[in-house]
């Protein structure tokens, strides 16, 4: 199994009740694609940090729902 397959399996095995609400949208993807032309490494860092922030917000939202 290659690295991309492992990454996809990791994502698939992660239970996310509201995962679609915290996905990147087309505008985000296009902005990162444009940035990749200028600095591909910065785009990768930005995508990772953006995903981390989205995950953090999803976790906070889930915690608020459970607290109610």
PyMOL commands that set and color helices and strands:
alter all, ss='L'
color gray80, all
select helices_A, chain A and resi 3-13+19-22+26-38+40-67
alter helices_A, ss='H'
color red, helices_A
deselect
rebuild
show_as cartoon
